[in-house]
Amino acid sequence: MSPIDASAEDRDNEDTIDLRLTEDLLSFLVQEDEPFPGRGGQDTGDGDLLDGLAGWGPVRTPVGLLHLVPVRAERDLPLIARWMNDPAVAVFWGLAGPRSVTEGHVRRQTDGDGRSVPCLGVLDGTPMSYWEIYRADLDPVARHCPARPHDTGVHFLIGGVADRGRGLGSALLRAVADLVLAKRPSCARVVAGPDLRNIPSVAAYLSAGFRFSAEADLPGRRVALMVRDRALRDVL
């Protein structure tokens, strides 16, 4: 079927397979004087880059009641820094070291324009995971991976060793992705880019209803581009 014959729904579900944009096109998309819709802190008119994430409230999952609670640095940094210094986490996040390393990473988001919101994942009242919910179309990663307006990205880690390897990750990922789609009607896709070396993470995304789209080269790492589509969320 040619692109002209494709239905609107089919086009919405197509991915750009060649992730290496031409330099001319890349320059056009990222030039500062004519930003891509929403780029540079300018949204497309809703006034809140992530549709009031702080007020989304808890969501029930098969493993308990999960609440994404936006990080308050003064309260949460000791816990997050401890997780970041776990060798199994540090190899992929690169934030091991003194607390100031994690603090710098977190405060760039909390003190920013709201395009990325770091959260604690509180499961049945206990903080047990760390999440970053962000506008993938406004993120520098969009220079390396094609993004559509209002694409919403997810980074996450499970903090405690005892909580890993027993299916919690996939259950929570599915719940959070579907929460994003429910609370952000303008978002057609939730996207993620786990490191290709992180096999358990890639498997968790697949089990959570994400589909593998392509591989992509980001600065310093190669990732699996994972996508959960609004149109397919009742199928996968």
TIKEKOL-738901 format. One line per 2 residues: number of its first residue (from 1); their letters; for each residue z, x, y of N, C-alpha, C, O, CB. Coordinates in steps of 0.05 Angstrom, whole numbers, plus 32768, in hexadecimal, padded with zeros to 4 digits. Glycine has a CB too. Layout:
residues N
NUM	A	Z/X/Y/Z/X/Y/Z/X/Y/Z/X/Y/Z/X/Y; ...
***
This chain:
residues 236
1	MS	8000/8011/7FE8/8000/8000/8000/8000/8012/8019/8010/8025/801B/8018/7FED/8000; 7FEF/800C/802C/7FEE/801C/8044/8005/8013/8057/800F/7FFD/8054/7FD3/8018/8052
3	PI	800C/8025/806A/8021/801E/807D/801B/8004/808C/802D/7FF5/8094/8026/8034/8091; 8001/7FFF/8091/7FFA/7FE7/809F/8000/7FCE/808F/8007/7FB9/809A/7FDC/7FE7/80A7
5	DA	7FFE/7FD0/8074/8002/7FB9/8063/8020/7FB5/805D/8028/7F9F/8054/7FF2/7FBC/804A; 8030/7FC9/8061/804C/7FC8/8059/805B/7FB3/806A/8055/7FAF/8082/805A/7FE3/805C
7	SA	806D/7FA4/805D/807D/7F91/806B/8092/7F9F/807C/8097/7FB6/8079/808B/7F7D/8058; 809E/7F90/808F/80B2/7F9C/80A0/80CA/7FA5/8090/80D6/7FBA/8096/80BB/7F88/80B6
9	ED	80D1/7F96/807B/80E8/7F9E/806B/80E2/7FB7/805C/80F3/7FC9/805A/80EF/7F88/8057; 80C9/7FBA/8052/80C1/7FD3/8044/80C3/7FEA/8057/80CD/7FFF/804F/80A5/7FD1/8038
11	RD	80B9/7FE7/806F/80BA/7FFD/8082/80D7/8005/8089/80DC/801D/808C/80AB/7FF7/809C; 80E9/7FF1/808A/8105/7FF7/8090/8111/8008/807A/8124/8017/8080/8114/7FDE/8093
13	NE	8107/8007/8062/8113/8015/804C/8105/802F/8046/810E/803E/8033/8113/8004/8033; 80F0/8036/8055/80E3/8050/8051/80F3/8066/805C/8102/8063/8070/80C7/8050/805D
15	DT	80F2/807E/8050/80FE/8096/805B/80E9/80A9/8063/80D3/80A9/8058/8112/80A3/8046; 80F0/80BB/8076/80DE/80D0/807C/80E3/80E7/8068/80F9/80F3/8069/80E2/80DA/809A
17	ID	80D0/80EC/8057/80D5/8100/8042/80D5/811C/804C/80E5/812C/8044/80C0/80FD/802C; 80C2/8122/805F/80C1/813D/806A/80D6/813F/8080/80D2/8135/8096/80A5/8144/8075
19	LR	80ED/814D/807A/8103/814E/808D/80FE/8162/80A3/810E/8163/80B6/811C/8154/807E; 80EA/8173/80A1/80E5/8187/80B5/80D1/817C/80C9/80B9/817C/80C5/80DA/81A1/80A8
21	LT	80DC/8172/80DF/80CB/8167/80F4/80BC/817D/8101/80C5/8194/8102/80DB/8157/8109; 80A4/8177/810B/8095/818B/811A/80A4/8192/8134/80B4/8182/813E/8079/8181/8121
23	ED	80A0/81AA/813E/80AF/81B2/8156/80A8/81A0/816D/80B9/819A/817D/80A8/81CF/815D; 808E/8198/8170/8087/8187/8186/8096/816C/8185/80A0/8162/8199/8069/8182/8186
25	LL	8097/8160/816D/80A4/8146/816A/80C2/814A/816E/80CF/8139/817C/809F/813A/814F; 80CE/815F/8163/80EA/8164/8167/80F1/8167/8184/8105/815C/818D/80F2/817D/8157
27	SF	80E1/8176/8193/80E6/8179/81B0/80E5/815F/81BE/80F5/815A/81D0/80D2/818D/81BC; 80D2/814E/81B6/80D0/8134/81C3/80E9/8123/81BE/80F3/8115/81D0/80B7/8125/81B9
29	LV	80F4/8124/81A5/810A/8113/819F/8124/811C/81AC/8135/810B/81B3/810E/8112/8181; 8127/8136/81B1/8141/8140/81BA/8141/8149/81D7/8155/8154/81E0/814A/8156/81A9
31	QE	812A/8146/81E5/812A/8150/8200/813F/8141/8211/8142/8129/820E/810E/814D/820D; 814D/814F/8222/8164/8144/8230/815D/8130/8246/816C/811D/824B/8174/815A/823C
33	DE	8145/8133/8252/813F/8122/8268/8135/8106/825F/8136/80F3/826E/812A/812E/827A; 812C/8104/8245/8124/80EB/823A/8131/80E8/821F/8124/80EB/820A/8106/80E8/8239
35	PF	814B/80E2/821E/815A/80E2/8204/8150/80CD/81F1/8147/80B7/81F9/8177/80DF/8209; 8152/80D3/81D7/814D/80C0/81C2/8160/80A9/81C7/8177/80AE/81D0/8151/80CD/81A6
37	PG	8159/8090/81C1/816B/807A/81C7/8187/807F/81BE/818D/8083/81A6/8161/8061/81BA; 819A/807E/81D1/81B6/8082/81CB/81BE/809F/81CC/81D6/80A4/81CC/81BC/8077/81B1
39	RG	81AC/80B3/81CD/81B3/80CF/81CC/81C1/80D7/81E7/81BC/80CB/81FC/819B/80E0/81C7; 81D1/80EC/81E4/81DF/80F6/81FC/81F4/80E4/8206/81FA/80E4/821E/81CB/80FB/8211
41	GQ	8200/80D3/81F4/8216/80C2/81FD/820D/80A8/8208/821E/8097/820F/8227/80D0/8211; 81F3/80A3/820A/81EA/8089/8214/81E3/8078/81FC/81D2/807F/81EC/81D1/808D/8227
43	DT	81F0/8061/81FB/81EB/804F/81E4/81D4/803C/81EB/81CA/803D/8202/8204/8040/81DC; 81CD/802B/81D9/81B7/8018/81DD/81C1/7FFE/81E9/81B3/7FEA/81EA/81A9/8013/81C4
45	GD	81DA/7FFE/81F4/81E2/7FE7/8203/81FB/7FD9/81F8/8204/7FC7/8205/81CC/7FD4/8204; 8206/7FE1/81E1/821D/7FD2/81D7/8237/7FDC/81E3/824B/7FCF/81DF/821E/7FD5/81B9
47	GD	8236/7FF2/81F1/824E/7FFB/8200/8262/800B/81F0/8274/8017/81FB/825B/7FE4/820C; 8260/800A/81D6/8272/8019/81C4/8261/8025/81AE/8254/8016/819F/8289/8006/81B8
49	LL	8262/803F/81AC/824F/804C/819A/8254/8045/817C/8241/8047/816C/8251/806A/819D; 826C/803D/8176/8272/8036/815A/827F/801A/8158/828E/8014/8145/8284/804A/814D
51	DG	8278/8009/816A/8280/7FEC/8168/829E/7FE8/8163/82A5/7FD8/8152/8270/7FDF/8153; 82AF/7FF6/8172/82CC/7FF1/8170/82D8/7FF8/8156/82E8/7FE8/814B/82D1/7FD5/8177
53	LA	82D2/800F/814B/82DC/8017/8130/82FA/8014/812E/8304/800C/8119/82D4/8033/812A; 8309/801A/8143/8326/8019/8142/8330/7FFE/813C/8346/7FFB/8131/8332/8023/815D
55	GW	8321/7FE9/8141/8329/7FCE/813C/831E/7FC2/8123/8320/7FA9/811F/8323/7FBD/8153; 8311/7FD1/8112/8304/7FC6/80FA/8318/7FBB/80E6/8312/7FA8/80D8/82F3/7FDB/80EC
57	GP	8330/7FC6/80E5/8344/7FBC/80D3/8340/7FC6/80B6/832C/7FD4/80B0/8344/7F9F/80D3; 8352/7FBE/80A4/8351/7FC8/8088/833B/7FB9/8079/8332/7FA3/8080/836C/7FC4/807B
59	VR	8333/7FC5/8062/8320/7FB9/8050/832B/7FBC/8034/8335/7FD1/802C/8304/7FC7/8053; 8328/7FA7/8024/8332/7FA8/8009/831D/7FB6/7FF7/8305/7FB0/7FF9/8338/7F8B/7FFE
61	TP	8327/7FC8/7FE6/8316/7FD7/7FD4/8320/7FD3/7FB8/8337/7FC9/7FB4/8314/7FF5/7FDC; 8311/7FDB/7FA3/831C/7FD8/7F88/8334/7FEA/7F83/8342/7FE6/7F6F/8306/7FE0/7F74
63	VG	833A/7FFD/7F94/8350/800F/7F90/8367/800A/7FA3/837A/801A/7FA4/8347/802C/7F91; 8365/7FF6/7FB4/837A/7FF0/7FC7/836F/7FE9/7FE3/8357/7FE7/7FE7/838C/8008/7FC9
65	LL	8381/7FE5/7FF5/837A/7FDD/8011/8376/7FF6/8021/8389/8006/8025/8390/7FCB/801D; 835E/7FFA/802B/8357/8012/803B/8355/800B/8058/8349/7FF7/8060/833D/801F/8031
67	HL	8361/801C/8069/8360/8018/8086/8357/8033/8092/8364/8047/808E/837C/8010/8092; 8341/8032/80A1/8338/804A/80B0/8347/804A/80CA/8343/8039/80DC/831A/804A/80B5
69	VP	8359/805E/80CD/836A/8060/80E5/8360/8077/80F6/8363/808E/80ED/8388/8062/80DD; 8356/8073/810E/834D/808A/811E/8363/809F/8122/837A/8098/8126/8344/8080/813A
71	VR	835B/80B8/811F/836E/80CE/8120/837A/80D0/813C/836D/80CE/8150/835F/80E8/8119; 8395/80D4/813B/83A3/80DD/8153/83AC/80FA/814E/83BC/80FF/813C/83BC/80CA/8159
73	AE	83A1/810C/815D/83A4/8129/8157/83C2/8130/8154/83C9/813E/8141/8397/813A/816C; 83D2/8128/8167/83EE/8130/8167/83FC/8127/814D/840E/8135/8143/83FD/8125/817F
75	RD	83F5/8111/8143/8402/8105/812B/83F5/8110/8111/8404/8115/80FE/8400/80E7/812C; 83DB/8113/8111/83CC/8116/80F7/83C3/8132/80F1/83BB/8138/80DB/83B5/8104/80F7
77	LP	83C3/8144/8105/83B8/815F/8100/83C5/816E/80EA/83B8/817B/80DA/83B9/816F/8119; 83E0/816E/80E8/83EC/817D/80D2/83E2/8175/80B6/83DC/8187/80A6/840B/817A/80D2
79	LI	83DE/815B/80B2/83D5/8152/8098/83B7/815A/8094/83B0/8164/807F/83D8/8134/8096; 83A7/8156/80A8/838A/815C/80A5/8386/817A/80A2/8375/8182/8091/837A/8152/80BE
81	AR	8395/818A/80B1/8392/81A7/80AE/839A/81B0/8092/838E/81C3/8087/83A3/81B5/80C3; 83AF/81A4/8087/83B7/81AB/806C/83A1/81A5/8058/839B/81B5/8046/83D1/819C/8064
83	WM	8394/818E/805B/837E/8187/8049/8367/819B/804D/835A/81A3/8039/8374/816B/804F; 8361/81A2/8065/834A/81B5/806B/834F/81D0/805F/833C/81E0/805B/8346/81B7/8088
85	ND	8368/81D7/805A/836F/81F1/804E/8370/81F1/8030/8375/8205/8023/8389/81FB/8059; 836A/81DA/8024/8367/81D9/8007/834D/81E7/8000/8338/81E0/800C/8367/81BB/7FFC
87	PA	834D/81FB/7FEF/8334/820A/7FE9/831D/81F8/7FE1/8306/81FE/7FE8/8339/821E/7FD4; 8322/81E3/7FD2/830D/81D1/7FC9/8300/81C2/7FE1/82E8/81BA/7FDF/8317/81BD/7FB5
89	VA	830F/81BF/7FF6/8304/81B2/800E/82F8/81C7/8021/82E2/81C2/802C/831A/81A2/801D; 8306/81DD/8024/82FD/81F1/8037/82E1/81FC/8031/82D3/8203/8044/8311/8208/8037
91	VF	82D9/81FE/8018/82BF/8209/8011/82A9/81F8/801D/8293/8203/8022/82BC/820B/7FF3; 82AD/81DE/8021/8298/81CD/802C/829C/81C6/8049/8289/81C1/8058/8296/81B4/801B
93	WG	82B5/81C5/8052/82BB/81BD/806E/82BC/81D5/8081/82B7/81D2/8098/82D4/81AD/806F; 82C4/81EC/8076/82C6/8204/8087/82DA/8203/809D/82D6/820F/80B2/82AB/8209/8092
95	LA	82F1/81F6/8099/8305/81F3/80AE/8320/81FE/80A5/8335/81F7/80B0/8308/81D6/80B5; 8320/8210/8091/8339/821D/8089/8342/8230/809F/8333/8239/80AF/8335/822C/806E
97	GP	835D/8235/809F/8368/8247/80B3/837F/8239/80C1/8389/8225/80B8/8353/8250/80C6; 8387/8244/80D8/839D/8238/80E8/8396/821C/80F1/837E/8214/80F1/83A3/8249/8100
99	RS	83AA/820D/80F8/83A6/81F1/8100/8393/81EE/8117/8385/81DA/811A/83C0/81E4/8107; 8391/8203/8128/8380/8201/813F/8362/81FE/8137/8353/81F3/8146/8383/821B/8150
101	VT	835B/8208/811F/833F/8205/8116/8339/81E7/8112/8324/81DD/811C/833A/8215/80FC; 834A/81DA/8103/8346/81BD/80FF/8349/81AE/8119/833A/819B/811E/835A/81B3/80EA
103	EG	835B/81B6/8129/8360/81A8/8143/8346/81A8/8154/833F/8194/8160/8377/81B4/8152; 833A/81C0/8155/8321/81C1/8165/830C/81AF/815B/82FE/81A2/816B/8317/81DE/8165
105	HV	8309/81AD/8141/82F5/819C/8134/82FB/817E/813A/82E9/816F/8141/82F4/81A0/8116; 8314/8177/8138/831C/815B/813C/831A/8153/815A/8310/813D/8160/8338/8156/8132
107	RR	8324/8165/816B/8324/815D/8187/8309/815C/8194/8305/814E/81A8/8336/8171/8197; 82F5/816A/8189/82DA/8167/8193/82D0/814A/818F/82BF/8141/819D/82C7/817B/8185
109	QT	82DC/813D/817B/82D4/8121/8177/82E6/810E/8187/82DC/80FC/8194/82D6/811A/8159; 8300/8112/8185/8312/8100/8193/830F/8101/81B2/8314/80ED/81C0/832F/8105/818B
111	DG	8308/8118/81BC/8304/811C/81D9/82E7/8118/81E1/82E0/811B/81F8/830D/8137/81E1; 82D6/8110/81CE/82B9/810D/81D4/82B2/80F1/81DE/82C3/80E3/81E9/82A9/8113/81BB
113	DG	8299/80EA/81DB/828F/80D1/81E6/828F/80BA/81D2/8285/80A4/81D8/8273/80D5/81F0; 829B/80BE/81BB/829E/80A8/81A8/8288/80A6/8194/8287/8093/8184/829F/808F/81B6
115	RS	8276/80BA/8193/8261/80B9/817F/826B/80C0/8163/825D/80BB/8150/824A/80CC/8187; 8282/80CD/8162/828F/80D3/8148/82AC/80CD/8149/82BA/80D6/815C/8289/80F1/8140
117	VP	82B7/80BF/8136/82D3/80B7/8136/82E0/80C1/811C/82D9/80B8/8106/82D6/8098/8138; 82F2/80D5/811E/8301/80DE/8107/8317/80CA/8100/8324/80C0/8111/830C/80FA/810B
119	CL	831A/80C5/80E6/832E/80B1/80DD/833D/80BB/80C5/8333/80CB/80B5/8320/8097/80D6; 8355/80B2/80C2/8364/80B4/80A9/835D/809C/8098/835D/8085/80A2/8382/80B7/80AD
121	GV	8358/80A0/807F/8356/808A/806C/8371/8084/8060/837C/8093/8050/8341/8090/8056; 837C/806D/8068/8397/8066/8060/8394/8051/804A/838C/803B/804F/83A9/805B/8077
123	LD	839C/8059/8031/8398/8047/801A/83B4/803C/8012/83C6/804B/800A/838B/8057/8002; 83B6/8022/8014/83D0/8015/800D/83E7/8022/801C/83FD/8026/8011/83D5/8015/7FEF
125	GT	83E2/8029/8035/83F7/8033/8046/83FA/8052/8046/840B/805C/8055/8410/8027/803F; 83EB/8060/8035/83EE/807D/8032/83D5/808B/803C/83BF/8086/8031/83F4/8084/8015
127	PM	83D7/809D/8050/83BF/80AD/8058/83B7/80BF/8041/83C7/80CF/8037/83C5/80BE/8071; 839E/80BC/8038/8395/80CC/8020/8379/80D7/8023/8370/80E5/8011/8397/80BB/8008
129	SY	836B/80D1/8039/8350/80DB/803C/834A/80DE/805A/8357/80D3/806B/833B/80C8/802F; 8336/80EE/805F/832D/80F3/807B/8310/80EB/807D/8300/80F2/806B/8331/8111/8083
131	WE	8309/80DD/8092/82EE/80D2/8096/82E4/80D9/80B2/82F4/80DA/80C5/82EE/80B4/8092; 82CB/80DE/80B4/82BE/80DF/80CE/82A7/80CB/80CE/8293/80CD/80BE/82B3/80FC/80D5
133	IY	82A9/80B6/80DF/8294/80A2/80E1/8285/80A8/80FB/8291/80AA/8110/82A0/8084/80E2; 826B/80AC/80FA/825D/80B6/8111/8241/80AA/8113/8235/80A1/8100/825B/80D5/8110
135	RA	8237/80AB/812B/821C/80A2/8130/8208/80B8/8129/8205/80CC/8138/8218/8099/814E; 81FC/80B5/8112/81EA/80CB/8108/81D2/80CE/811B/81C7/80E4/811D/81E0/80C4/80EC
137	DL	81CA/80B9/8128/81B2/80BB/813A/81B9/80CA/8154/81A7/80D2/8162/81A8/80A0/8141; 81D3/80CD/815A/81DB/80DB/8172/81E6/80F7/816C/81ED/8106/817E/81F0/80CB/8181
139	DP	81E8/80FD/8153/81F4/8116/814A/81DF/812C/814A/81C7/8127/8145/8200/8113/812E; 81E7/8146/814E/81D4/815C/814C/81C5/815D/8131/81B0/8169/8130/81E2/8176/8151
141	VA	81D1/8151/811C/81C3/8152/8102/81A9/8144/8103/8197/8149/80F3/81D5/8145/80ED; 81A5/8132/8117/818C/8123/811A/8174/8136/8120/815D/812E/811E/818E/810E/812F
143	RH	817B/814E/8129/8166/8162/812E/815B/816D/8114/8145/817A/8113/8170/8179/813F; 8169/8169/80FE/8161/8174/80E4/815A/815F/80D0/8149/8164/80BF/8178/8185/80D9
145	CP	8165/8147/80D3/815F/8131/80C1/8158/8119/80D2/8167/8111/80E3/8178/812A/80AF; 8141/810D/80CD/8139/80F5/80DC/814E/80DF/80DB/8158/80D9/80C6/811E/80EB/80D2
147	AR	8154/80D4/80F2/8168/80BF/80F3/815C/80A7/8103/814C/80AB/8115/8182/80C9/8101; 8164/8090/80FB/815B/8078/8108/8171/806E/811B/8189/8074/8117/8154/8062/80F4
149	PH	816A/805F/8130/817E/8055/8142/8195/8046/8134/8190/8035/8123/8172/8042/8157; 81AD/804E/813B/81C6/8042/8130/81CC/804A/8113/81DF/803F/8107/81C4/8024/8132
151	DT	81BD/805D/8107/81C6/8068/80EE/81E3/8072/80F1/81E9/807F/8105/81B4/8080/80E5; 81F4/806C/80DE/8210/8073/80DF/8216/8086/80C9/8211/8080/80B1/8222/805A/80DE
153	GV	8222/809D/80D0/8228/80B2/80BC/8245/80B1/80B3/8256/80A7/80C1/8221/80CD/80C7; 8249/80BC/809B/8264/80BD/808F/8269/80D9/8084/8258/80E3/8074/8268/80A8/8079
155	HF	827F/80E6/808C/828A/80FD/807E/82A5/80F5/8073/82B3/80E5/8080/828C/8116/8092; 82AC/80FF/805C/82C7/80F8/8053/82D1/810D/803F/82C2/811C/8033/82C8/80DC/8046
157	LI	82EC/810E/803C/82F8/811E/8027/8311/810F/801E/831D/8100/802D/82FF/813A/8032; 8318/8114/8005/8331/810A/7FFA/8345/8120/7FFB/8340/8136/7FF1/832D/80FF/7FDC
159	GG	835C/811B/8007/836F/8130/800D/837E/813B/7FF5/8380/8153/7FF1/8382/8126/8021; 838A/8129/7FE5/839B/8132/7FD0/838D/8138/7FB6/837B/8129/7FAE/83B0/811D/7FCA
161	VA	8394/814E/7FA9/8387/8156/7F90/838A/8140/7F7B/8378/813B/7F6B/8393/8170/7F85; 83A1/8132/7F7B/83A6/811D/7F67/8394/8105/7F6A/8390/80F6/7F58/83C3/8115/7F68
163	DR	8388/8102/7F82/8377/80EB/7F87/835A/80F1/7F81/8349/80DF/7F83/837A/80E3/7FA4; 8353/8109/7F7A/8337/8110/7F75/8330/810D/7F57/8341/810F/7F46/8332/812D/7F7E
165	GR	8317/8109/7F52/830D/8108/7F37/8313/80EF/7F27/8312/80F0/7F0F/8317/811F/7F29; 831B/80DA/7F34/8322/80C1/7F25/8314/80A8/7F31/831E/8092/7F2E/8340/80BD/7F24
167	GL	82FE/80AD/7F40/82EE/8096/7F4A/82F6/808B/7F64/82E9/8078/7F6E/82EF/8081/7F36; 830B/8096/7F71/8313/808B/7F8B/82FD/808F/7FA0/82F8/807E/7FB0/832D/8099/7F94
169	GS	82F0/80A7/7F9F/82DC/80AD/7FB4/82C6/8099/7FB5/82BF/8090/7FCA/82D1/80C8/7FAF; 82BA/8093/7F9E/82A4/8080/7F9E/82AC/8064/7FA6/829E/8057/7FB5/8297/807F/7F82
171	AL	82C4/805B/7F9E/82CE/8041/7FA6/82D2/803F/7FC4/82CB/802B/7FD0/82E8/803A/7F97; 82DE/8054/7FCF/82E3/8054/7FEC/82C9/8057/7FFC/82C6/804A/8011/82F6/806A/7FF3
173	LR	82B7/8068/7FF3/829D/806B/8000/828E/8051/8002/8283/804A/8017/828D/8080/7FF2; 828D/8043/7FEC/827E/8029/7FEC/828B/8016/8000/827E/8008/800F/827E/801D/7FCF
175	AV	82A6/8015/7FFF/82B4/8002/8011/82B0/800A/802E/82AB/7FF8/803F/82D2/8002/800B; 82B0/8023/8035/82AD/802C/8051/8290/8027/8059/828B/801E/8070/82B5/804A/8054
177	AD	827D/802E/8048/8261/8029/8050/825C/800C/8055/824E/8005/8069/824E/8034/803A; 8266/7FFB/8044/8262/7FDE/8048/8271/7FD4/8060/8268/7FC1/806D/826A/7FCF/802F
179	LV	8288/7FE0/8066/8297/7FD9/807E/8287/7FE0/8097/8285/7FD0/80AA/82B2/7FE7/807F; 827A/7FF7/8097/8269/7FFF/80AE/8253/7FEB/80B1/824E/7FE2/80C8/825E/801B/80A9
181	LA	8246/7FE4/809C/822F/7FD1/809E/8239/7FB5/80A7/822A/7FA7/80B6/8221/7FCE/8083; 8251/7FAE/809F/825C/7F94/80A8/8263/7F94/80C5/8260/7F80/80D3/8274/7F8C/8097
183	KR	826E/7FA9/80CF/8279/7FAB/80EA/8264/7FB4/80FE/8267/7FB1/8116/8290/7FBD/80EB; 824E/7FC0/80F5/8239/7FCA/8107/821E/7FBD/8100/820E/7FC8/80F2/8236/7FE9/8104
185	PS	821A/7FA5/810A/8202/7F96/8103/81E8/7FA4/810B/81D3/7F9E/8100/8203/7F7B/810F; 81E9/7FB6/811E/81D1/7FC5/8126/81CB/7FDC/8114/81B5/7FE8/8116/81D5/7FCF/8143
187	CA	81DD/7FE2/8102/81D9/7FF9/80EF/81CC/7FF0/80D5/81D7/7FDE/80C8/81F4/8007/80E9; 81B5/7FFB/80CF/81A7/7FF4/80B6/81AD/8007/809F/81A8/8000/8088/8189/7FF3/80BB
189	RV	81B7/801F/80A6/81BC/8033/8091/81D6/8042/8097/81DB/804A/80AD/81A4/8046/808F; 81E5/8047/8082/81FB/805A/8083/81F1/8073/8074/81E7/8071/805E/8215/804F/8075
191	VA	81F4/808A/8081/81E9/80A3/8076/81FE/80B8/8073/8214/80B7/807F/81D3/80AD/8089; 81F9/80CB/8062/820C/80E1/805D/81FC/80F9/8054/81E5/80F7/804B/8221/80D9/8047
193	GP	8208/8111/8056/81FB/8129/804E/820E/813C/8040/8214/8152/804B/81EF/8137/8066; 8217/8135/8028/8229/8148/801A/821A/8161/8012/8202/8161/800C/8234/813A/8000
195	DL	8229/8177/8012/821E/8191/8009/8213/818E/7FED/8220/8182/7FDB/8233/81A7/800B; 81FB/8198/7FE8/81EF/8196/7FCD/8200/81A4/7FB8/81FF/819C/7FA0/81D4/81A3/7FCD
197	RN	8210/81B7/7FBF/8222/81C5/7FAC/8239/81B3/7FA4/8246/81B8/7F8F/822C/81DF/7FB7; 823F/819F/7FB4/8257/818E/7FAF/824F/8177/7F9C/824C/8160/7FA5/8263/8183/7FC9
199	IP	824B/817E/7F83/8242/816A/7F6F/8254/8151/7F6E/8249/813B/7F6D/823F/8177/7F54; 826E/8154/7F6D/827F/813C/7F6C/827B/812A/7F84/827B/8111/7F81/829C/8144/7F6A
201	SV	8277/8135/7F9B/8272/8125/7FB3/8258/8116/7FB2/8257/80FE/7FB7/8273/8136/7FCC; 8243/8124/7FAA/8228/8117/7FA7/822A/8101/7F93/821F/80EB/7F97/8213/812C/7F9F
203	AA	8238/8105/7F7C/823B/80F1/7F68/824A/80D9/7F72/8244/80C2/7F6B/8249/80FC/7F4F; 825F/80DE/7F83/826E/80C8/7F8F/825D/80B6/7FA0/825F/809E/7FA0/8286/80D2/7F9E
205	YL	824C/80C3/7FB0/823A/80B3/7FC1/8227/80A2/7FB0/8222/808A/7FB7/822A/80C5/7FD4; 821C/80AD/7F9B/820A/809E/7F8A/8218/8087/7F7D/820D/8071/7F7C/81FE/80B1/7F75
207	SA	8231/808B/7F74/8240/8076/7F68/8248/8060/7F7C/824E/804A/7F75/8259/8081/7F5B; 8249/8068/7F96/8250/8055/7FAB/8239/8045/7FB6/823C/8036/7FC9/825D/8064/7FC2
209	GF	8222/8047/7FA9/820B/8037/7FB2/81F9/8044/7FC6/81E7/8038/7FD1/8215/801E/7FBD; 81FD/805E/7FCB/81EB/806D/7FDB/81D4/8076/7FC9/81D7/8079/7FB1/81F8/8086/7FE9
211	RF	81BD/807B/7FD5/81A6/8086/7FC6/819F/80A1/7FD1/81A2/80A6/7FE9/818E/8073/7FC7; 8196/80B3/7FC0/818D/80CD/7FC8/8172/80CA/7FD6/815F/80BF/7FCA/818C/80E1/7FB0
213	SA	816F/80D4/7FEE/8156/80D2/7FFD/8147/80EC/7FFD/812F/80EC/7FF8/815C/80CA/801A; 8154/8102/8002/8146/811C/8004/815B/8132/8006/8173/812D/8009/8133/811D/801C
215	EA	8151/814B/8005/8162/8162/800C/815B/816A/8028/8145/8167/8032/815E/817A/7FF8; 816F/8176/8036/816B/817E/8052/817A/8198/8057/818F/819C/804C/8174/8168/8065
217	DL	816E/81A9/8067/817B/81C2/8070/8189/81BD/808B/817C/81B7/809F/8167/81D9/8072; 81A3/81C0/808B/81B3/81C0/80A3/81BD/81DC/80A8/81BC/81ED/8096/81CB/81AC/80A1
219	PG	81C6/81E2/80C0/81CF/81FD/80C6/81E5/8206/80B2/81FA/81FA/80B1/81DA/81FF/80E2; 81DE/821A/80A2/81F2/8225/808F/81F5/8217/8075/8204/8220/8064/820B/8226/809C
221	RR	81E6/8202/8070/81E9/81F4/8056/81D1/81E2/8050/81C2/81DB/8062/8203/81E3/8056; 81CF/81DC/8037/81BA/81C9/802E/81C8/81B0/8023/81DB/81B2/8014/81A8/81D6/8018
223	VA	81BF/8199/802C/81CD/8180/8026/81BB/816D/8017/81A2/816F/8018/81D8/8174/8040; 81C8/815A/800A/81BA/8143/7FFF/81BC/812C/8013/81D2/8123/801A/81C7/813B/7FE3
225	LM	81A6/8122/801C/81A5/810C/802E/81A9/80F2/801E/8197/80EA/800F/818B/810B/803F; 81C0/80E4/8022/81C7/80CC/8014/81C5/80B4/8027/81CD/80B7/803E/81E3/80CF/8007
227	VR	81BC/809E/801E/81B8/8087/802F/81C2/806E/8020/81BC/8069/8009/819A/8083/8036; 81D1/805E/802F/81D8/8043/8025/81CB/802F/8038/81D3/802E/8050/81F8/803E/8023
229	DR	81B8/8020/802F/81A8/800E/803F/81B5/7FF2/8040/81BF/7FE8/802C/818C/800C/8034; 81B5/7FE6/8057/81BE/7FCB/8059/81AE/7FB9/8046/81B9/7FA8/8039/81BB/7FC0/8077
231	AL	8194/7FBD/8045/8183/7FAB/8035/8187/7FAE/8017/8180/7F9C/8008/8166/7FB1/803B; 8194/7FC4/800F/8197/7FC9/7FF2/81B5/7FC8/7FEA/81BB/7FCD/7FD3/818C/7FE4/7FEB
233	RD	81C7/7FC1/7FFC/81E3/7FC3/7FF5/81EC/7FB0/7FE0/8200/7FB4/7FD2/81F4/7FC0/800E; 81DD/7F99/7FDC/81E4/7F87/7FC7/81D6/7F8E/7FAC/81DA/7F80/7F98/81DD/7F6A/7FCF
235	VL	81C6/7FA3/7FAD/81B7/7FAB/7F95/81C3/7FC4/7F89/81C7/7FC6/7F71/8199/7FB0/7F9C; 81CA/7FD8/7F9A/81D5/7FF1/7F90/81F3/7FF1/7F91/8200/8004/7F89/81CA/8008/7FA1
***
